[in-house]
Amino acid sequence: MLKFARVVAFILFCSLLVSCHGRLDKATVLRVVDGDTFVVLFHGKEKKVRLLGADAPEKRQNRKLKRDASRCRVAEDRILKLGIEATRYAKGLIHKGDEIYLEARGRDRYKRLLVFVYLKDGTCYNEKIVADGYACVYKYRGRKSRQLSWEEFLNFARLLNEAKAHKRGLWKINSTLMECLCK
């Protein structure tokens, strides 16, 4: 009886997700790259996916890290420490082999799928990482990304402001640097 109840609950959960969020596809996590990027098995192929709406600090040397460090006038290693914490946060919620649900909305310039990630319990990971203070709201050249509606963008901004006000996550560790990274 308990197994039947779980199956019914899962079917209801999936139908609710589809009705609220459009088309969701199941994927299996192969690897957490960092706070906002994962490698998944999606439609039988290995794909790199990037979160929509959320931008975690960098955990590796790259051009974005150099730009962020220059703009914020800090040593790169200060940002890298935050990036490592954001990755640790992601790995605490998402593990190799986990089944997740993706709502894909195109690709970025690196050919990564741009996605909303939903955990098995229905939680939107994109919103959670911002709400818990481990990512900023993603902006492209200072503006909202075209894949997000204004309502979605404003929701992410609200979640960020709450994380900042309550000093959650990285805001507790270094609010001055987070303020700069989230501009």
N, CA, C and O atoms as a DFTB+ gen file, in Angstrom:
732 C
 N C O
     1  1       0.818      -1.199       0.000
     2  2       0.000       0.000       0.000
     3  2       0.862       1.264       0.000
     4  3       0.558       2.227      -0.703
     5  1       1.944       1.256       0.795
     6  2       2.830       2.407       0.879
     7  2       3.504       2.669      -0.472
     8  3       3.664       3.818      -0.885
     9  1       3.895       1.583      -1.155
    10  2       4.525       1.721      -2.469
    11  2       3.542       2.349      -3.462
    12  3       3.922       3.219      -4.246
    13  1       2.293       1.913      -3.428
    14  2       1.269       2.471      -4.306
    15  2       1.078       3.962      -4.037
    16  3       0.966       4.754      -4.973
    17  1       1.042       4.343      -2.762
    18  2       0.875       5.762      -2.384
    19  2       2.034       6.595      -2.897
    20  3       1.834       7.723      -3.348
    21  1       3.243       6.054      -2.835
    22  2       4.418       6.770      -3.357
    23  2       4.316       6.967      -4.866
    24  3       4.631       8.041      -5.378
    25  1       3.881       5.941      -5.569
    26  2       3.737       6.036      -7.027
    27  2       2.701       7.104      -7.373
    28  3       2.932       7.928      -8.258
    29  1       1.572       7.094      -6.687
    30  2       0.527       8.091      -6.932
    31  2       1.050       9.493      -6.629
    32  3       0.815      10.426      -7.397
    33  1       1.756       9.639      -5.514
    34  2       2.312      10.952      -5.146
    35  2       3.303      11.424      -6.200
    36  3       3.313      12.603      -6.553
    37  1       4.139      10.518      -6.707
    38  2       5.116      10.881      -7.728
    39  2       4.421      11.309      -9.019
    40  3       4.830      12.288      -9.643
    41  1       3.389      10.597      -9.421
    42  2       2.651      10.954     -10.644
    43  2       2.000      12.322     -10.477
    44  3       2.049      13.148     -11.389
    45  1       1.395      12.566      -9.325
    46  2       0.798      13.883      -9.069
    47  2       1.852      14.984      -9.085
    48  3       1.619      16.063      -9.630
    49  1       3.012      14.713      -8.487
    50  2       4.112      15.672      -8.475
    51  2       4.534      16.009      -9.905
    52  3       4.685      17.182     -10.246
    53  1       4.724      14.998     -10.735
    54  2       5.149      15.226     -12.123
    55  2       4.094      16.002     -12.904
    56  3       4.433      16.892     -13.684
    57  1       2.832      15.677     -12.706
    58  2       1.787      16.393     -13.446
    59  2       1.699      17.842     -12.986
    60  3       1.447      18.736     -13.793
    61  1       1.906      18.079     -11.693
    62  2       1.919      19.446     -11.180
    63  2       3.080      20.224     -11.782
    64  3       2.908      21.372     -12.192
    65  1       4.261      19.613     -11.842
    66  2       5.420      20.291     -12.429
    67  2       5.170      20.644     -13.886
    68  3       5.461      21.759     -14.319
    69  1       4.637      19.708     -14.632
    70  2       4.401      19.963     -16.043
    71  2       3.357      21.053     -16.224
    72  3       3.495      21.897     -17.110
    73  1       2.323      21.049     -15.405
    74  2       1.284      22.054     -15.565
    75  2       1.769      23.445     -15.171
    76  3       1.311      24.439     -15.735
    77  1       2.696      23.530     -14.206
    78  2       3.177      24.826     -13.735
    79  2       4.352      25.345     -14.541
    80  3       4.505      26.557     -14.695
    81  1       5.169      24.468     -15.047
    82  2       6.444      24.902     -15.583
    83  2       6.682      24.540     -17.047
    84  3       7.796      24.713     -17.542
    85  1       5.687      24.053     -17.738
    86  2       5.938      23.652     -19.115
    87  2       6.520      22.255     -19.148
    88  3       6.311      21.459     -18.232
    89  1       7.249      21.966     -20.205
    90  2       7.765      20.616     -20.410
    91  2       8.995      20.359     -19.555
    92  3       9.981      21.094     -19.614
    93  1       8.915      19.305     -18.761
    94  2      10.043      18.885     -17.942
    95  2      10.517      17.526     -18.427
    96  3       9.720      16.642     -18.738
    97  1      11.827      17.382     -18.482
    98  2      12.427      16.119     -18.904
    99  2      13.324      15.606     -17.798
   100  3      14.023      16.372     -17.134
   101  1      13.294      14.303     -17.610
   102  2      14.122      13.674     -16.584
   103  2      15.565      13.624     -17.069
   104  3      15.833      13.402     -18.249
   105  1      16.492      13.836     -16.130
   106  2      17.923      13.708     -16.400
   107  2      18.566      13.060     -15.188
   108  3      18.019      13.098     -14.085
   109  1      19.726      12.466     -15.399
   110  2      20.495      11.870     -14.319
   111  2      21.786      12.651     -14.159
   112  3      22.504      12.890     -15.130
   113  1      22.077      13.046     -12.932
   114  2      23.288      13.827     -12.663
   115  2      24.514      12.931     -12.804
   116  3      24.597      11.866     -12.192
   117  1      25.465      13.384     -13.625
   118  2      26.733      12.685     -13.759
   119  2      27.821      13.364     -12.931
   120  3      28.704      12.709     -12.379
   121  1      27.735      14.725     -12.857
   122  2      28.769      15.464     -12.134
   123  2      28.298      16.880     -11.849
   124  3      27.642      17.505     -12.682
   125  1      28.634      17.379     -10.674
   126  2      28.427      18.789     -10.335
   127  2      29.725      19.501     -10.699
   128  3      30.773      19.207     -10.124
   129  1      29.667      20.437     -11.649
   130  2      30.858      21.174     -12.072
   131  2      31.139      22.301     -11.095
   132  3      32.261      22.457     -10.613
   133  1      30.103      23.087     -10.807
   134  2      30.185      24.172      -9.832
   135  2      28.762      24.513      -9.395
   136  3      27.833      23.748      -9.653
   137  1      28.592      25.643      -8.742
   138  2      27.279      25.967      -8.205
   139  2      26.173      26.100      -9.231
   140  3      25.007      25.852      -8.924
   141  1      26.530      26.491     -10.456
   142  2      25.497      26.742     -11.467
   143  2      25.658      25.926     -12.749
   144  3      25.010      26.222     -13.753
   145  1      26.507      24.910     -12.728
   146  2      26.747      24.092     -13.921
   147  2      26.854      22.620     -13.522
   148  3      27.507      22.276     -12.537
   149  1      26.201      21.759     -14.306
   150  2      26.209      20.319     -14.061
   151  2      26.417      19.576     -15.368
   152  3      26.174      20.117     -16.447
   153  1      26.866      18.343     -15.266
   154  2      26.895      17.431     -16.399
   155  2      25.851      16.366     -16.097
   156  3      25.851      15.765     -15.023
   157  1      24.958      16.140     -17.063
   158  2      23.854      15.204     -16.859
   159  2      23.741      14.257     -18.043
   160  3      24.255      14.522     -19.130
   161  1      23.059      13.151     -17.805
   162  2      22.651      12.256     -18.871
   163  2      21.238      12.680     -19.235
   164  3      20.319      12.555     -18.425
   165  1      21.062      13.181     -20.455
   166  2      19.804      13.792     -20.885
   167  2      19.459      13.243     -22.262
   168  3      20.212      13.429     -23.218
   169  1      18.327      12.572     -22.359
   170  2      17.914      11.911     -23.608
   171  2      19.017      10.996     -24.139
   172  3      19.280      10.947     -25.340
   173  1      19.659      10.269     -23.213
   174  2      20.674       9.291     -23.592
   175  2      22.042       9.866     -23.930
   176  3      22.941       9.121     -24.320
   177  1      22.217      11.173     -23.790
   178  2      23.505      11.801     -24.120
   179  2      24.021      12.617     -22.944
   180  3      23.246      13.173     -22.167
   181  1      25.341      12.680     -22.828
   182  2      25.965      13.503     -21.806
   183  2      25.879      14.966     -22.234
   184  3      26.323      15.334     -23.321
   185  1      25.305      15.790     -21.368
   186  2      25.125      17.218     -21.667
   187  2      25.590      18.060     -20.496
   188  3      25.414      17.691     -19.335
   189  1      26.187      19.197     -20.818
   190  2      26.517      20.178     -19.790
   191  2      25.354      21.154     -19.734
   192  3      24.912      21.668     -20.762
   193  1      24.858      21.408     -18.520
   194  2      23.724      22.311     -18.345
   195  2      24.118      23.467     -17.436
   196  3      24.915      23.311     -16.511
   197  1      23.541      24.631     -17.721
   198  2      23.807      25.865     -16.974
   199  2      22.477      26.390     -16.460
   200  3      21.486      26.430     -17.189
   201  1      22.467      26.795     -15.180
   202  2      21.235      27.302     -14.577
   203  2      20.790      28.605     -15.212
   204  3      21.612      29.462     -15.536
   205  1      19.503      28.749     -15.385
   206  2      18.901      30.029     -15.768
   207  2      18.646      30.837     -14.502
   208  3      18.212      30.292     -13.487
   209  1      18.911      32.117     -14.564
   210  2      18.559      33.026     -13.475
   211  2      19.544      33.113     -12.335
   212  3      19.463      34.042     -11.531
   213  1      20.477      32.174     -12.233
   214  2      21.417      32.144     -11.106
   215  2      22.850      32.158     -11.613
   216  3      23.170      31.536     -12.626
   217  1      23.708      32.876     -10.897
   218  2      25.118      32.973     -11.272
   219  2      25.974      32.853     -10.022
   220  3      26.093      33.804      -9.249
   221  1      26.573      31.675      -9.823
   222  2      27.428      31.436      -8.661
   223  2      28.835      31.958      -8.945
   224  3      29.258      32.005     -10.100
   225  1      29.564      32.351      -7.891
   226  2      30.950      32.790      -8.094
   227  2      31.797      31.691      -8.752
   228  3      31.523      30.501      -8.601
   229  1      32.810      32.115      -9.471
   230  2      33.689      31.177     -10.174
   231  2      34.548      30.394      -9.188
   232  3      34.957      30.914      -8.150
   233  1      34.814      29.137      -9.530
   234  2      35.695      28.327      -8.680
   235  2      36.964      27.923      -9.420
   236  3      37.812      27.216      -8.877
   237  1      37.087      28.383     -10.675
   238  2      38.263      28.095     -11.500
   239  2      38.772      29.367     -12.149
   240  3      38.043      30.345     -12.318
   241  1      40.035      29.325     -12.505
   242  2      40.634      30.426     -13.256
   243  2      39.977      30.474     -14.639
   244  3      39.955      29.476     -15.358
   245  1      39.451      31.628     -14.997
   246  2      38.901      31.833     -16.332
   247  2      38.754      33.338     -16.574
   248  3      39.065      34.141     -15.694
   249  1      38.286      33.714     -17.747
   250  2      38.153      35.141     -18.080
   251  2      37.149      35.854     -17.184
   252  3      37.369      36.998     -16.787
   253  1      36.052      35.182     -16.869
   254  2      35.037      35.818     -16.013
   255  2      35.616      36.106     -14.630
   256  3      35.359      37.166     -14.060
   257  1      36.393      35.172     -14.090
   258  2      37.025      35.394     -12.786
   259  2      37.928      36.629     -12.849
   260  3      37.897      37.470     -11.951
   261  1      38.721      36.735     -13.900
   262  2      39.613      37.894     -14.049
   263  2      38.815      39.197     -14.135
   264  3      39.175      40.191     -13.504
   265  1      37.731      39.190     -14.919
   266  2      36.878      40.384     -15.026
   267  2      36.258      40.746     -13.683
   268  3      36.261      41.912     -13.286
   269  1      35.721      39.738     -12.979
   270  2      35.088      39.983     -11.681
   271  2      36.101      40.521     -10.673
   272  3      35.807      41.469      -9.944
   273  1      37.285      39.926     -10.629
   274  2      38.315      40.370      -9.677
   275  2      38.743      41.802      -9.985
   276  3      38.932      42.605      -9.071
   277  1      38.895      42.120     -11.250
   278  2      39.286      43.477     -11.646
   279  2      38.190      44.479     -11.300
   280  3      38.463      45.536     -10.731
   281  1      36.961      44.144     -11.644
   282  2      35.827      45.042     -11.383
   283  2      35.618      45.259      -9.887
   284  3      35.295      46.368      -9.462
   285  1      35.799      44.213      -9.088
   286  2      35.588      44.310      -7.641
   287  2      36.862      44.700      -6.885
   288  3      36.845      44.877      -5.667
   289  1      37.951      44.831      -7.620
   290  2      39.247      45.224      -7.032
   291  2      39.658      44.320      -5.878
   292  3      40.003      44.783      -4.791
   293  1      39.610      43.011      -6.146
   294  2      40.031      42.024      -5.151
   295  2      40.937      40.996      -5.828
   296  3      40.956      40.868      -7.053
   297  1      41.680      40.275      -5.007
   298  2      42.492      39.173      -5.521
   299  2      41.563      38.049      -5.975
   300  3      40.524      37.806      -5.361
   301  1      41.941      37.375      -7.039
   302  2      41.117      36.298      -7.588
   303  2      40.831      35.210      -6.561
   304  3      39.748      34.625      -6.567
   305  1      41.796      34.930      -5.671
   306  2      41.588      33.852      -4.699
   307  2      40.429      34.127      -3.745
   308  3      39.843      33.184      -3.212
   309  1      40.085      35.384      -3.517
   310  2      38.926      35.697      -2.659
   311  2      37.628      35.246      -3.326
   312  3      36.729      34.730      -2.663
   313  1      37.538      35.442      -4.630
   314  2      36.347      34.991      -5.366
   315  2      36.347      33.463      -5.459
   316  3      35.303      32.828      -5.311
   317  1      37.519      32.880      -5.705
   318  2      37.617      31.421      -5.800
   319  2      37.123      30.744      -4.524
   320  3      36.487      29.692      -4.595
   321  1      37.403      31.323      -3.370
   322  2      36.933      30.754      -2.099
   323  2      35.406      30.733      -2.048
   324  3      34.805      29.762      -1.587
   325  1      34.784      31.812      -2.526
   326  2      33.315      31.834      -2.569
   327  2      32.789      30.804      -3.567
   328  3      31.784      30.141      -3.310
   329  1      33.470      30.672      -4.705
   330  2      33.075      29.688      -5.717
   331  2      33.153      28.268      -5.189
   332  3      32.300      27.436      -5.498
   333  1      34.170      27.992      -4.396
   334  2      34.313      26.659      -3.793
   335  2      33.172      26.411      -2.809
   336  3      32.641      25.302      -2.747
   337  1      32.792      27.427      -2.045
   338  2      31.657      27.288      -1.115
   339  2      30.350      27.052      -1.875
   340  3      29.534      26.228      -1.461
   341  1      30.147      27.770      -2.984
   342  2      28.933      27.579      -3.785
   343  2      28.895      26.175      -4.375
   344  3      27.827      25.568      -4.454
   345  1      30.041      25.657      -4.787
   346  2      30.114      24.293      -5.319
   347  2      29.822      23.289      -4.210
   348  3      29.106      22.312      -4.432
   349  1      30.364      23.518      -3.029
   350  2      30.105      22.644      -1.879
   351  2      28.603      22.625      -1.569
   352  3      28.036      21.575      -1.269
   353  1      27.974      23.796      -1.647
   354  2      26.527      23.897      -1.431
   355  2      25.786      23.023      -2.457
   356  3      24.903      22.243      -2.100
   357  1      26.160      23.168      -3.730
   358  2      25.504      22.392      -4.792
   359  2      25.675      20.896      -4.562
   360  3      24.728      20.123      -4.710
   361  1      26.884      20.496      -4.202
   362  2      27.156      19.070      -3.986
   363  2      26.452      18.529      -2.747
   364  3      26.288      17.318      -2.604
   365  1      26.043      19.410      -1.865
   366  2      25.262      18.975      -0.702
   367  2      23.814      18.658      -1.058
   368  3      23.139      17.922      -0.338
   369  1      23.341      19.212      -2.164
   370  2      21.949      18.997      -2.590
   371  2      21.811      18.055      -3.777
   372  3      20.810      17.349      -3.907
   373  1      22.807      18.048      -4.632
   374  2      22.725      17.291      -5.890
   375  2      23.929      16.356      -5.958
   376  3      25.075      16.790      -5.840
   377  1      23.653      15.079      -6.148
   378  2      24.697      14.061      -6.118
   379  2      24.715      13.264      -7.416
   380  3      23.711      13.176      -8.122
   381  1      25.851      12.695      -7.710
   382  2      25.985      11.813      -8.867
   383  2      24.929      10.713      -8.762
   384  3      24.771      10.083      -7.716
   385  1      24.224      10.498      -9.842
   386  2      23.186       9.464      -9.880
   387  2      21.793       9.965      -9.554
   388  3      20.813       9.261      -9.799
   389  1      21.682      11.174      -9.003
   390  2      20.362      11.729      -8.698
   391  2      19.555      11.942      -9.974
   392  3      20.088      12.350     -11.006
   393  1      18.264      11.658      -9.880
   394  2      17.351      12.017     -10.967
   395  2      16.830      13.412     -10.686
   396  3      16.365      13.706      -9.585
   397  1      16.913      14.269     -11.694
   398  2      16.399      15.629     -11.601
   399  2      15.520      15.863     -12.816
   400  3      15.491      15.050     -13.740
   401  1      14.808      16.975     -12.809
   402  2      13.949      17.325     -13.936
   403  2      14.411      18.664     -14.487
   404  3      14.687      19.597     -13.733
   405  1      14.493      18.747     -15.796
   406  2      14.995      19.939     -16.456
   407  2      13.922      20.570     -17.323
   408  3      13.178      19.882     -18.022
   409  1      13.855      21.898     -17.266
   410  2      13.079      22.673     -18.230
   411  2      14.110      23.450     -19.036
   412  3      14.653      24.446     -18.559
   413  1      14.377      23.000     -20.242
   414  2      15.402      23.610     -21.092
   415  2      14.821      24.768     -21.891
   416  3      13.704      24.699     -22.404
   417  1      15.619      25.843     -21.983
   418  2      15.200      27.029     -22.747
   419  2      16.327      27.533     -23.630
   420  3      16.682      28.710     -23.580
   421  1      16.879      26.660     -24.424
   422  2      17.910      27.076     -25.365
   423  2      19.306      26.751     -24.877
   424  3      19.502      25.976     -23.940
   425  1      20.274      27.370     -25.544
   426  2      21.697      27.139     -25.247
   427  2      22.413      28.465     -25.099
   428  3      21.962      29.495     -25.601
   429  1      23.546      28.423     -24.394
   430  2      24.367      29.631     -24.298
   431  2      25.472      29.572     -25.351
   432  3      25.509      28.650     -26.165
   433  1      26.365      30.550     -25.336
   434  2      27.411      30.621     -26.368
   435  2      28.422      29.485     -26.248
   436  3      29.186      29.236     -27.182
   437  1      28.435      28.798     -25.115
   438  2      29.323      27.654     -24.924
   439  2      28.620      26.343     -25.249
   440  3      29.162      25.268     -24.992
   441  1      27.417      26.425     -25.814
   442  2      26.605      25.269     -26.215
   443  2      26.026      24.489     -25.034
   444  3      25.566      23.361     -25.211
   445  1      26.041      25.075     -23.826
   446  2      25.419      24.422     -22.675
   447  2      23.917      24.640     -22.748
   448  3      23.459      25.699     -23.175
   449  1      23.147      23.634     -22.328
   450  2      21.701      23.806     -22.227
   451  2      21.414      24.765     -21.080
   452  3      21.991      24.629     -20.001
   453  1      20.539      25.722     -21.298
   454  2      20.106      26.660     -20.267
   455  2      18.828      26.096     -19.666
   456  3      17.837      25.888     -20.366
   457  1      18.863      25.850     -18.348
   458  2      17.787      25.072     -17.740
   459  2      17.342      25.609     -16.383
   460  3      18.074      26.307     -15.682
   461  1      16.106      25.248     -16.053
   462  2      15.630      25.271     -14.682
   463  2      15.775      23.831     -14.210
   464  3      15.377      22.903     -14.914
   465  1      16.339      23.642     -13.034
   466  2      16.540      22.309     -12.463
   467  2      15.555      22.135     -11.315
   468  3      15.485      22.967     -10.411
   469  1      14.797      21.045     -11.360
   470  2      13.862      20.703     -10.291
   471  2      14.332      19.415      -9.637
   472  3      14.574      18.409     -10.304
   473  1      14.455      19.470      -8.320
   474  2      14.841      18.294      -7.553
   475  2      13.656      17.353      -7.447
   476  3      12.530      17.725      -7.778
   477  1      13.903      16.146      -6.990
   478  2      12.831      15.147      -6.904
   479  2      11.655      15.594      -6.052
   480  3      10.519      15.187      -6.295
   481  1      11.923      16.439      -5.042
   482  2      10.836      16.896      -4.168
   483  2      10.083      18.091      -4.747
   484  3       9.189      18.631      -4.096
   485  1      10.440      18.512      -5.975
   486  2       9.758      19.628      -6.630
   487  2      10.428      20.971      -6.439
   488  3      10.009      21.954      -7.051
   489  1      11.461      21.045      -5.606
   490  2      12.171      22.299      -5.365
   491  2      12.885      22.762      -6.627
   492  3      13.551      21.975      -7.299
   493  1      12.741      24.045      -6.944
   494  2      13.483      24.624      -8.062
   495  2      14.872      24.989      -7.541
   496  3      15.014      25.926      -6.755
   497  1      15.882      24.263      -7.970
   498  2      17.253      24.494      -7.500
   499  2      17.729      25.902      -7.862
   500  3      18.431      26.530      -7.070
   501  1      17.366      26.404      -9.031
   502  2      17.778      27.746      -9.456
   503  2      17.358      28.787      -8.421
   504  3      18.147      29.652      -8.041
   505  1      16.120      28.695      -7.974
   506  2      15.617      29.629      -6.960
   507  2      16.281      29.380      -5.611
   508  3      16.609      30.325      -4.895
   509  1      16.477      28.120      -5.267
   510  2      17.024      27.763      -3.956
   511  2      18.446      28.277      -3.775
   512  3      18.771      28.790      -2.704
   513  1      19.301      28.159      -4.781
   514  2      20.685      28.589      -4.621
   515  2      20.771      30.111      -4.431
   516  3      21.640      30.600      -3.710
   517  1      19.872      30.850      -5.076
   518  2      19.825      32.309      -4.877
   519  2      19.240      32.619      -3.502
   520  3      19.789      33.441      -2.768
   521  1      18.135      31.972      -3.147
   522  2      17.465      32.225      -1.865
   523  2      18.358      31.880      -0.675
   524  3      18.287      32.530       0.368
   525  1      19.192      30.865      -0.831
   526  2      20.075      30.452       0.261
   527  2      21.388      31.228       0.278
   528  3      22.233      31.005       1.144
   529  1      21.559      32.150      -0.689
   530  2      22.703      33.061      -0.667
   531  2      23.990      32.553      -1.283
   532  3      25.070      33.038      -0.947
   533  1      23.893      31.575      -2.187
   534  2      25.101      31.036      -2.812
   535  2      25.240      31.415      -4.280
   536  3      26.140      30.929      -4.965
   537  1      24.362      32.272      -4.764
   538  2      24.446      32.743      -6.148
   539  2      23.765      34.101      -6.260
   540  3      22.910      34.467      -5.454
   541  1      24.175      34.828      -7.285
   542  2      23.563      36.114      -7.631
   543  2      22.482      35.855      -8.679
   544  3      22.332      34.736      -9.168
   545  1      21.748      36.884      -9.009
   546  2      20.815      36.807     -10.122
   547  2      21.638      36.969     -11.396
   548  3      22.406      37.922     -11.521
   549  1      21.483      36.050     -12.335
   550  2      22.259      36.112     -13.567
   551  2      21.806      37.294     -14.421
   552  3      20.614      37.508     -14.641
   553  1      22.779      38.042     -14.887
   554  2      22.510      39.144     -15.821
   555  2      23.466      39.002     -16.989
   556  3      24.618      38.607     -16.812
   557  1      22.993      39.321     -18.171
   558  2      23.828      39.310     -19.364
   559  2      24.068      40.758     -19.765
   560  3      23.150      41.468     -20.176
   561  1      25.312      41.175     -19.637
   562  2      25.686      42.564     -19.941
   563  2      24.823      43.559     -19.163
   564  3      24.388      44.580     -19.696
   565  1      24.589      43.235     -17.890
   566  2      23.848      44.134     -17.012
   567  2      22.342      44.067     -17.123
   568  3      21.639      44.809     -16.437
   569  1      21.827      43.185     -17.980
   570  2      20.370      43.065     -18.170
   571  2      19.919      41.642     -17.897
   572  3      20.728      40.716     -17.851
   573  1      18.627      41.484     -17.717
   574  2      18.089      40.133     -17.526
   575  2      18.333      39.311     -18.793
   576  3      18.357      39.852     -19.898
   577  1      18.511      38.018     -18.621
   578  2      18.701      37.169     -19.796
   579  2      17.379      37.042     -20.550
   580  3      16.306      37.082     -19.949
   581  1      17.467      36.891     -21.829
   582  2      16.247      36.851     -22.660
   583  2      15.416      35.599     -22.429
   584  3      14.243      35.558     -22.801
   585  1      16.016      34.568     -21.812
   586  2      15.273      33.331     -21.559
   587  2      14.337      33.437     -20.356
   588  3      13.506      32.555     -20.139
   589  1      14.466      34.504     -19.577
   590  2      13.607      34.684     -18.408
   591  2      12.525      35.718     -18.691
   592  3      12.761      36.720     -19.365
   593  1      11.351      35.458     -18.169
   594  2      10.301      36.474     -18.219
   595  2      10.623      37.526     -17.161
   596  3      11.457      37.302     -16.284
   597  1       9.955      38.672     -17.252
   598  2      10.154      39.699     -16.226
   599  2       9.718      39.190     -14.867
   600  3      10.362      39.495     -13.863
   601  1       8.643      38.422     -14.809
   602  2       8.167      37.889     -13.540
   603  2       9.210      36.982     -12.905
   604  3       9.456      37.051     -11.701
   605  1       9.820      36.130     -13.724
   606  2      10.858      35.240     -13.211
   607  2      12.068      36.042     -12.727
   608  3      12.611      35.769     -11.656
   609  1      12.481      37.021     -13.511
   610  2      13.620      37.862     -13.150
   611  2      13.349      38.588     -11.828
   612  3      14.211      38.618     -10.950
   613  1      12.163      39.169     -11.687
   614  2      11.823      39.887     -10.453
   615  2      11.760      38.938      -9.257
   616  3      12.122      39.321      -8.144
   617  1      11.305      37.713      -9.477
   618  2      11.288      36.723      -8.406
   619  2      12.714      36.423      -7.938
   620  3      12.971      36.363      -6.736
   621  1      13.639      36.236      -8.878
   622  2      15.033      35.999      -8.506
   623  2      15.593      37.201      -7.742
   624  3      16.315      37.027      -6.760
   625  1      15.268      38.414      -8.185
   626  2      15.749      39.624      -7.495
   627  2      15.208      39.677      -6.068
   628  3      15.930      40.058      -5.146
   629  1      13.956      39.300      -5.881
   630  2      13.358      39.267      -4.537
   631  2      14.080      38.254      -3.657
   632  3      14.395      38.543      -2.503
   633  1      14.343      37.062      -4.203
   634  2      15.043      36.020      -3.440
   635  2      16.447      36.480      -3.053
   636  3      16.906      36.222      -1.940
   637  1      17.120      37.154      -3.967
   638  2      18.460      37.673      -3.685
   639  2      18.421      38.713      -2.568
   640  3      19.247      38.683      -1.656
   641  1      17.465      39.626      -2.642
   642  2      17.349      40.657      -1.611
   643  2      17.071      40.065      -0.237
   644  3      17.581      40.560       0.768
   645  1      16.263      39.007      -0.188
   646  2      15.991      38.338       1.087
   647  2      17.253      37.662       1.629
   648  3      17.532      37.735       2.826
   649  1      18.013      37.004       0.751
   650  2      19.261      36.352       1.175
   651  2      20.247      37.380       1.712
   652  3      20.907      37.166       2.728
   653  1      20.327      38.490       1.010
   654  2      21.226      39.577       1.419
   655  2      20.787      40.153       2.770
   656  3      21.616      40.323       3.664
   657  1      19.512      40.449       2.926
   658  2      18.987      41.048       4.160
   659  2      19.183      40.133       5.370
   660  3      19.428      40.609       6.479
   661  1      19.075      38.822       5.154
   662  2      19.206      37.861       6.257
   663  2      20.614      37.279       6.350
   664  3      20.868      36.376       7.147
   665  1      21.528      37.803       5.526
   666  2      22.935      37.354       5.518
   667  2      23.051      35.829       5.432
   668  3      23.708      35.189       6.254
   669  1      22.399      35.274       4.421
   670  2      22.441      33.831       4.204
   671  2      23.639      33.460       3.326
   672  3      24.078      34.255       2.495
   673  1      24.149      32.279       3.515
   674  2      25.178      31.726       2.643
   675  2      26.409      32.600       2.509
   676  3      27.026      32.975       3.507
   677  1      26.765      32.924       1.280
   678  2      27.961      33.717       0.998
   679  2      27.827      35.152       1.481
   680  3      28.833      35.831       1.687
   681  1      26.603      35.621       1.662
   682  2      26.380      36.968       2.195
   683  2      26.873      37.049       3.637
   684  3      27.273      38.120       4.096
   685  1      26.848      35.947       4.340
   686  2      27.363      35.906       5.710
   687  2      28.890      35.887       5.706
   688  3      29.525      36.464       6.589
   689  1      29.473      35.226       4.717
   690  2      30.922      35.084       4.624
   691  2      31.583      36.395       4.190
   692  3      32.562      36.830       4.797
   693  1      31.040      37.032       3.125
   694  2      31.661      38.253       2.607
   695  2      30.617      39.077       1.849
   696  3      30.543      39.017       0.621
   697  1      29.823      39.837       2.580
   698  2      28.735      40.594       1.955
   699  2      29.259      41.698       1.033
   700  3      28.614      42.011       0.032
   701  1      30.410      42.293       1.348
   702  2      30.952      43.364       0.506
   703  2      31.312      42.819      -0.878
   704  3      30.969      43.424      -1.894
   705  1      31.995      41.691      -0.915
   706  2      32.365      41.093      -2.206
   707  2      31.126      40.593      -2.943
   708  3      31.030      40.751      -4.160
   709  1      30.184      39.998      -2.231
   710  2      28.953      39.529      -2.883
   711  2      28.191      40.704      -3.495
   712  3      27.642      40.590      -4.590
   713  1      28.160      41.822      -2.791
   714  2      27.491      43.018      -3.302
   715  2      28.078      43.409      -4.663
   716  3      27.341      43.723      -5.598
   717  1      29.394      43.387      -4.760
   718  2      30.056      43.732      -6.024
   719  2      29.763      42.683      -7.092
   720  3      29.433      43.035      -8.225
   721  1      29.878      41.403      -6.748
   722  2      29.650      40.339      -7.734
   723  2      28.222      40.336      -8.252
   724  3      27.974      39.945      -9.393
   725  1      27.289      40.765      -7.428
   726  2      25.877      40.720      -7.813
   727  2      25.395      41.984      -8.513
   728  3      24.208      42.095      -8.817
   729  1      26.276      42.932      -8.775
   730  2      25.856      44.152      -9.502
   731  2      25.607      43.863     -10.950
   732  3      25.249      44.766     -11.707
